[in-house]
Amino acid sequence: MIRKIISINSVVVVLLAAYFLIYPSIRVVLNIQDSALRQPGIPKSAWRLYQNLTPRYACWAQERVAQGQAEGLALNNISGTEWPLFGSVFYLWGIENLQAAWEAGDHTARVEPRVFAKDAIIAASELVIDPKHATWVKKHWGEDYLHRENVFYRMLVISALTSRERLLHDGAHMDLLRDQVETFSQELDASKTGLLEDYPGECYPADVIAALMSIKRADAVLGTDHSKIIQRGLRAFTGARSTRLQLPPYMAASATGLPCSEARGCANSYVCLNAPELWPTQAKLWYGLYDRFFWQQRLTAVGYREYAKGVPHSEWTMDVDAGPVIAGHGVAASAFGVGAARKNGRFDRAYPLAAELLATVVELPNGVLAIPRLLSNLSDAPMLGEAAILWQLSIQPERGVPVKTGGSIPAYVYIILLGVFLIGVWRILAAVWTFREARHQPEPVAWAPTLTAIAWVLLVLGAIAALSAGRGIIGIVALVFAVMLPVVKRKKTPKGTEDWPDAKLPPAPIMRS
């Protein structure tokens, strides 16, 4: 029985290595050759991600709203409260980009995006405005949370409903959208500094810029015009209200407008994504400064730093907004830097960043991006990372922005690609050798063989059940434990006979007469 288990496990190891190591390596080679990474256009990897992500996102969002689980989350559970909402807005922005590409003639997808993704569009927008998903902002702002500062949440509401109307034209929640656009724009314009707070005592200028962008987009579906307010809004981010690098700060004091921190990469990338739609001239200046002070090449990789060059104690750190900072490289800054570079026509930056991104995500045969899935909140926002990548890869240059191509694939991509592929080959060869050994050797002796066999069967059945129910991670973990389970005892051999074949004793000496 143990020999059969080892043989089956060897086959499972081959399949897992092919699934998680060999296929993703080959997929990277194909992905990075896409010309739409080097110039305007939608990469094939984005279309493929959209087709695999959309039905999963629709089911997840519908179930989450129906279950009402967001209502009981703690206020300090940032990933559980915030991530489902802005992940849904990222998804909607990505679908808008794909719909624009379809209307421009790119019919890579067989079905028009707004038709194929209709259920997901509705589910994502309903999640964002769901009152139970607003429990955390109610705790911050009270029952008047929709009409009192609360920049981040209200920006998401405006963005989600605007995307839905632009895509579906179903007139859903238009009264809410109009109310939010009018009250929010008036409150922002009446602000002494042009700033409002996300949370009491916390003001993030990048979110204010995103809110202004959402108001401008909403004007297109409401037939309103807030262009003067938007132009006046620039006052909050320039002059004395900018940092020493003349970039908007990561945090500011809404009462005075003065910076409370230096500029940071996670905020800079977000600013450079939205500013071209609002103030093209200023956006060009900001992106140039960002590229000058934050772009780096280090440890075989290129990317945007989380902190400007020369800032002490900034090489290795982490927080919820920046993600890990590795040798100065900001993970969030570089990930959103893909879209910032594409929006500003800088494909010489976008191409190497996108190549690194695609080499890291581990795209599986079923379309799931393994690493973003693992780095997301598996219980509350499992598809945040994939939604963000869909948005980033589908962003196109702002109209009128000159396009600069170029850039090369960093050594990091080849190191990851070759390393993952060789590990996969090694695991397959080792599994084949183990399979052959198990077939041709005597029955191995295991510790507690009956208990081992029962546990193995239960783990395999559990893996099959989990995979059938769509619980992929649980199923894979169960399979891995099943593969690791059989522990074979080594036979004891007489001392000094270890090197003899089959550990047999030497033949008796021939007695001569």
Secondary structure, DSSP 8 states (H G I E B T S, - for coil): -HHHHHHHHHHHHHHHHIIIIIHHHHHHHHHTT-GGGTSSS--HHHHHHHHHHHHHHHHHHHHHHHHTGGGG--TT-HHHHTHHHHHHHHHHHHHHHHHHHHHTT---SSS-HHHHTHHHHHHHHHHHH-GGGGHHHHHHHGGGTTSS--HHHHHHHHHHHHHHHHHH---TTHHHHHHHHHHHHHHHHHSSSS---SBTTBB-HHHHHHHHHHHHHHHHHHT---HHHHHHGGGGSSGGGS-TTSS--SSB-TTT--BSS---HHHHHHHHHHHHHH-HHHHHHHHHHHHHHHEEEETTEEEEBSS-TT-TT-SSEEETTTEEEETTEEHHHHHHHHHHHHHTTBHHHHHHHHHHHHHHS-B-TTS-BHHHHHHSBTTTBTTHHHHHHHHHHH----TT---B------HHHHHHHHHHHHHHHHHHHHHHHHHHHHHHS----BSSHHHHHHHHHHHHHHHHHHHHTT-HHHHHHHHHHHHH---B------TT-TTSGGG----------
